[in-house]
Structures are given as C-alpha cells and as structure tokens.
Amino acid sequence: MQRVTVTLDDNLMDELDKVVRERGYQNRSEAIRDLTRAGMQQTLVDSGAVEECIGVLSYVYDHEARDLARRLTNTFHHDHDLSIVSTHVHLDHDRCLEVSILRGEPRMVKHLADHVITERHVLHGKLVLIPVEDNDAGGEDA
C-alpha cells in the first residue's frame, strides 16, 4: 500500500465525513478507497475502455398504457442477446417495476436502456453499469 496526501476543502471534508458515518466506514481511508474504485470503474465504462459490462436497468411504468407492455417486450426480444434476466413487481394498481440484468458491450447496453427509459409512460428509469473485468488483471475485489 502507498500513502497519499490529498488536500480537500472544508465542505468536501464534511461531506466525506458524513459518508463515513452514514455508511459505517471504519475510517476516511476506507471510504476514499471505495469511492475511488467506483469512480475508476465508471471512468472505464464511460471512456470505452471496457469491452463488456453488466447493466442493471430498473424502470417504473404505467401498465395500463396502451401497447406499452408489448413495445417493451419487443424491445427486449430485439436485443435478446443482451438480456440475462428480468423481474417484474406490481407496485400498485397502475404501476409496475421491472429490473433487468443485461450483459454486453457498454454501447449496446446503454442503447437498449435508453430505448426502454424513453418510452412514453415509462415514469422512472435508471441504468447502472458495472465493468466486467478480465480475471487475469488481478487487483482487489470492490
């Protein structure tokens, strides 16, 4: 391990200390390591340096909307090679939540997610991308 000195302004230090308390880190170093790891993973995905990723797509939609369920199903069938599994939850009388696990090239996973999220009557949507790392790369688990 290496020791690094970082200068943070007071406001950022207060935010970091809040994260340490809320998440239960033992110290600032553990929090900074986790946040750095997450930021580096996101940078890899955003830069195009990752060839494959796992995508967790969650979205809420109005299940009464005309033809929406059919359009969403067709979207997933069109990109069936990206879809690993989906789960469906009835939130209330009008709304459903779906969570889909996708795997593939980040550009293609983002394209599928954008298509789903921008459908009319999809009320909320979020995609989280996790890079698939080469097992030979070594390194510490996140």
N, C-alpha and C positions, 0 to 999 in steps of 0.2 A: 504494500500500500504506500501511497505517496501523500504527503501533507501539502495542501494548497491553501494559500491565504487569499481570501476574497473580501472585498470591501462592498458593503451594502448600505444603502441609506436607511434611515430610521424607520420609515414607513414600510419598506420591503422587509426589514428585520422583524418588525411587529407582525406582518403577515406570515412570515416563516414561522415565528414562534407560535402563532395561532394554529398553523397546520400541525406543528409538532404536538401541541396539546390535544387538538381535536382528533388526530389520528393515532395518538398514543405512541409516537416515536420515543425511543429512549434518549435521543439527543438530536441536535441540529444536523450532525454529520449524516445520520441515517436518513433523515428527511431529504437532505440535499442529494445524497446518492440516488434515492428513489426518483426524485424529481428530474435529476439529470438523465437517468436511464430512460424515463418516459419521454423526455424531450428529445433524446437522441433517437429513440425508436420512431417517433413522429417525423423527425427530420429525414430519416432514411426513407420512410414511405413517401413523404412529400417531394423528396428530391428525385425520385425514380430509381434510386439505388437498390431497391428491393424488387426482386422478380416475382415473389409470391407473398400473399398476405392472407390473414384470416380477417373477415369483416363480420362485425356483429351489427346487424341492421334491425332497429326497433322502430315501429311506427304504430300510430293510433289512427283508426279510420272509422268513418260512419258506415256501418254495414248495411244501412238502408239505402245508401246512394245507388242509383240506377247503374247497373253494369260494372260497378267498381270492383266487386269481388272477381268477376270474370276477367276484367282487364288486368288486375294484379296477378291472377293465376296465369294468364297468358304471358305476362312479363317474365315470371319465374320459369315457365316452360321454355320460353325462347332462350334463356340463359341457364338451362338446366345443369350444365357442366360446372357452374359456379356454386350451386346450391347444395349444401350438405344436409341441413335440417331446418325445419321451421316449427314453431309452436304458436298456438292460437289461444287467446284468452278473451272471454266475454267480460268486458269491464262494467257495462250496464246495458240498459235496453237498446241504446243506439250505437254504442262504441265498442270496438274490438281492438285488442293489442296483438300484434304479431311480432315475433322475434325470429329472425332468420340468421343462420350462421352460413357465411359464404366463404369460399376459398378460391383464390386465383390471382391473376395479375392485378395489382392495385388499380390500374386504369380501368379495367373491365369491372371490377367490384364496385368502384365509385360510379361508373356509368349506370350499372343496374340499380344501385341505391338511389341515385339522382332520379332515375326514371320512376321509381316507386314513390319517393318522397314528394315529387312534384305533381303526382296525380291529383286531380280535383277530388276533394272530400277526404284526402289523407290529411289529418289535422295536425299531427306532430310526427317528426321523423328524425332519426339520428343514426349516423354510421360511425362506428369505432373501428379503426384499422390497426391490426397487430401484425408486425412483420414476421414472416416465417424465416427463422434464421437457419443457416447451414449448421448441421450438428458438428461439423469439423471445426467450426470457428472458435470453439472453446468459450471462455468467458463465464461470467456469473449469471445464474438464473435471476430473473426480475422479481 
